[in-house]
Amino acid sequence: MADASVAEASATRSPNQATVLVRYFAAAAEAAGVEEETLPAGEAGATVGELRELLVSRYGPIMARVVANGSFLIDGVVQREASAPLGAQVDVLPPFAGG
């Protein structure tokens, strides 16, 4: 990971933030088997890409499909870029069908 991404991630989180609340919706909740969990900040990683890798390794191919086409809502802002820094709360959103 680039030093700039680490610096951005550090700036997004408060110095005392030791955890990241991860909330799962629809297919993401089905893949994880829970609607939310609190992860130690070091385990969650510093970026969307690192969290994506953790979720795929933890929850397998179903979660891989969800995060490949879905998005992450980081403290209320939609992020899809792997280098986007994590915040205190991350919502894992599956792709939505629509018309």
N, C-alpha and C positions, 0 to 999 in steps of 0.2 A: 504494500500500500504506500502511496506517496505521502511524504511528510506533510504536504498541504492538507490532505484529507484528514490526517490525524489531528492537525491543528484545528480544522473546522469542527470536527467532532468534539474535541475538547471544549471549544468555545460554546457549542450548543448545550452541553450539559453543565449543570452547576457543579462546583468542586465537591460538594457533599453528596452528589447523586451516586448512590451505590447500586441502584437497580433500574431496570427498564420494564415498564408494564407493557406486555404484548397482549393485544386483544385480537381474537380471531372471529371472522364472520363467515356465515354460510359454509361453502365447501372447505374453507380454511379451518373452521371449527370442527368439521367432520374429520378432516385429515389429522388434526392435532388431538382430537378426543377431548378437548376442553375449550371453553369460551375465552379464557384468559389465563395468563400465568405471569409471574414476576420473575425476571431473570437477573442474576448479578450482571452489572454493567460489563464487566470483563468477559463474561461468557457470551453475552449478546453481541459483542463486537462494537466497533466504532462506526460502522457504515451499514447501509442497506444491504450491500453485497455480502458482508460478513454475517449479518443476521440471516439472510437468505440461505447461505451455505449451512449455517447451524440448523435451521428449520428442516432443510432437506435431509441432512444427516440424521437428524433426530426422528423425523416423521415419514421419511421415505418417498417413494415415487408419486404417491397421491399429492403430497405437499409440493413436490417438485413441479407437477403440472399446474397447481394453483399459483405458485409464486412466479412461474415462467411467464404467465400471461396476466397476472393480477397486478396490484399496486400496493404501496405502503402509504399509510397516512401517518406522517411524523409530526406530532404535536399540532395536528389539524391541517397540515399541508401535504398534498399528494406528491409522492416521490416514486420514481421508477428507476432512476440512475443508481447504479451500484455504488458509486462514490458518495452519494448523499449521506451526510452525517445523521446518526440516530439522535433522538431526543429522549425525554422522560417517558413518553407514551408512543407506542407504535401499534397501529391498527393494520392487520393483514387482510386485504380485500381481494376476493377472487374477481376474475373478469365478470363483468355483468352483461347479460344479454339485453338487448333493447331494440326498439323499433322506432 
